[in-house]
Amino acid sequence: EKNLIRSMQSEKHKYKEGVVTGQDGKLMQRFTVVPPALYLALGETDGEAKERRAALMKAHSISELDAALMKAKEIEQARRDYQG
């Protein structure tokens, strides 16, 4: 049980892993969550992400939502291009 929990991984802006356990202790399953790109783009609230979004807004004269949509498209393209 502890080894399974310790083996969970995550990669920022890509995926998270978790473990579901049953109340009786019999069920123990690892799962991976890959959030939609738009969720990731809208959830970027750290300083660096805000600066990048503001730069997109200024460069393209667009709203914050449109900048998030642009970022989501970038994330989707990066996923398509990923060869790993």
ChimeraX attribute file (.defattr): number of C-alpha atoms within 10 A of each C-alpha:
attribute: neighborCount
match mode: 1-to-1
recipient: residues
	/A:1	10
	/A:2	6
	/A:3	7
	/A:4	12
	/A:5	15
	/A:6	9
	/A:7	11
	/A:8	14
	/A:9	11
	/A:10	13
	/A:11	8
	/A:12	7
	/A:13	16
	/A:14	14
	/A:15	13
	/A:16	15
	/A:17	15
	/A:18	17
	/A:19	15
	/A:20	11
	/A:21	13
	/A:22	9
	/A:23	8
	/A:24	6
	/A:25	8
	/A:26	8
	/A:27	10
	/A:28	14
	/A:29	13
	/A:30	13
	/A:31	11
	/A:32	13
	/A:33	11
	/A:34	12
	/A:35	12
	/A:36	14
	/A:37	21
	/A:38	17
	/A:39	13
	/A:40	18
	/A:41	22
	/A:42	15
	/A:43	12
	/A:44	16
	/A:45	12
	/A:46	8
	/A:47	9
	/A:48	10
	/A:49	14
	/A:50	13
	/A:51	12
	/A:52	14
	/A:53	23
	/A:54	17
	/A:55	13
	/A:56	19
	/A:57	18
	/A:58	13
	/A:59	9
	/A:60	11
	/A:61	12
	/A:62	12
	/A:63	14
	/A:64	16
	/A:65	14
	/A:66	15
	/A:67	22
	/A:68	22
	/A:69	17
	/A:70	17
	/A:71	22
	/A:72	19
	/A:73	15
	/A:74	14
	/A:75	19
	/A:76	15
	/A:77	12
	/A:78	11
	/A:79	13
	/A:80	9
	/A:81	9
	/A:82	8
	/A:83	6
	/A:84	4
